Each structure stands twice: as structure tokens, then as C-alpha cells.
């Protein structure tokens, strides 16, 4: 049972005669899975495999032009859209930009990390950054103070109930969220998280206080279908043991396996992943190749689209990896690699004169490839309405 489900049961048992809280519980639990809506209907939080657009702080492009050029060339080579963010105060846009929950739906957390106290010139106010993008997307403001790097969405094992993929994900965070929100009780923090992610379970893992940021994007990486890649060797034994215990209650855990662990080995986990490519940070060490080969084996569907870029200088100077310095967005809600050939197949299917004569194979392909662009009748067939 995830923390949100456990939290609701605990809260329900403690409210008895409090009608306002009873109504709150009913609102959290209320769902109507049989009601047909457009694709924007609510679902579980998407994972990085669905992301198709990548943004960087313009400061990264200016200060590290060689590394930026290498990454940009990989994105262009694989037709991955990318852009720059302006009005930023540092490179780590993963932390201060809105977190995407599902299609055209984001949440903006407060960004006042304790490790930037007294360093205000390095703290980004996301409002002017978002305004400069001139993008039309919806986001809600959360009262919680949480870095985006402490939110990692991982796929549960898929249930083969129909041809439509049923995404069910858990959100992994460290317990530093409680320290970052001193004006909230632990229960209030969990209430807010359950309201923000009503269809997901929140998995909290111990926070090693030697890690001032307390992020999970250097600890765990989503492989998919109930598997995660974890980097636990750098943590004290007791903390690592408890992390593993909580992970294994939900996932099949694959350990990062390299011949020698370095203080910055966490960076291999802090990779950039989109629908089309994966870019693994390099540290300029012999273990770079070992980490890259393991990640390639764990993601066979990416074939030859897994790369490595040496960002050792950035990691050594600033302590952040490639996931940290990217903001990823899904505009198309597909995790299938896109090619010109498959684009043509999709167009043939959606322009078919008799949608109801299509095979389930074609309907499934079209729905998985471009679910946001399905004609109305095909959308209903795909989603089972």
C-alpha cells in the first residue's frame, strides 16, 4: 500500500464526527472512470519516457557552450524539440520549473531551498521564466516548498487489461520535504501531496543529511514496468538498507553496477531521458563506459539512441547532472520513438475513410503513437468508449 492510500485510511479512521473532513476524504477518493472526456482527462503522473521537448537555462548554453553544443546536436539528430529558458538565476531548471503531472497539466511548487539561504542571487523566480516562454499550458500553484529534483515518477508493473496502456506510477521523494516545510505538520504535508497527486502513491525514502539537496533524481531512475535503477552504494549502510527495503516493497530493484564507486557516481543515475533518447553523464572515468553499457542493456527499446556526454567539469564545480539542468515536457503523450516512416503510418490510419474497419493493431498503434491527435471516433475506439 502506498503512503497516500495508507494516509487516507488513517485519516478516515480518525475523523468520525468531523463532517468537513469527511467531505474532504470523499473528494480525494471520488473518481468516475466510465465518463468519456477528451484526452486531457486526469490520469497518473507521466514518467520521463513520455517527454518529447527539452529546455535548458540560457546560462548553461552561455557558460558551457561545448557541453551544450554536444547535447544539442544529439537532440537535433534525433528530432527532439528543445529550447532555452530566460530570466533564470542558475542552471538547475528541473528544480524550479513546474512539474508535469499529465497532459497539459502542471503543478508549480514553491522554490525556497534551504541550501540557497543567504544566496538569493542564485534562486530563480519561475514566474518571469514561464512568462518568457509564451506557452499555453495550465498549472496549479502548490503551497509546498519542494524541488523538482526530489520528484521522480516510476512506473508500476503494467496490468494487461486491454490494448490501452494503463499507466500507474509511484512518486519517489526523500523525507527532506518535511524539513523544507516547517510551517506544515507532517500530516498537512501529506494531505497536500495527496491532493496534488490524487491518483499516485507517494513513496518516501530516508534523507541522508550529508546530501544537502535531498533529491531523488541521483538515487533512482525509472526503467519502466515495475523496474528501477538505484544508486545506493554511496549512502551509509543503515540508510541504504532502509531505502532498499522501501524500494523492494514496490519495484524490482536493479543496482548500478560499476567496478569502482566515485563520490560523483550518483551522476550516472541523473541522466536525461525523453521518448526518443537517453543521455548519460560522463565523469571522465573508466567507469563511464560501464555505466553506459548497463543503461543500454536496461533500455533495449532505445536501440542506438543512448549517448554519453562528459560533464565532469560541471558536476565537480556545481554538483548537478544532466537531469538537474533540463526541464522536460510531454506535448504528445507518447512514449513510442517517432520516425518519418511511422509518421506516415499514423497519417494513413487517422485518414482512413472507415475508422471502424481498422484492425485493433492499427488502432493501438495510432493511440500509442499520437494519442492527443486522434480523431473523435478513433479516440473513443482506442480508449474503449
Secondary structure, 3 states (H helix, E strand, C coil): CCHHHHHHHHHHHHHCCCHHHHHHHHHHHCCCCCCCCCCCCCCCCCCHHHCCEEEEEHHHHHHCHHHHHHHHHHHHHCCCEEEEECCCCCCCHHHHCCEEEECCEEEEEECCCHHHCCCHHHCCCHHHHHHHHCCCCEEEEEEEECCHHHCEEEECCCCCCCCCCCCCEEEEEECHHHHCCCCCCHHHHHHHHHHHCCCCEEEEECCCCCCCCCCCCCCEEEEECCEEEECCCCCCHHHHHHHHHHHHCCCEEEECCCCCCCCCHHHHCCCEECCCCEEEEECCCCHHHHHHHHHHHHCHHHCCCEEEEECHHHHHHHCCCCCCCCEEECCCCCCCCCCHHHHHHHHHHHCCCCHHHCCHHHHHHHHHHCHHHCCHHHHHHHHCC
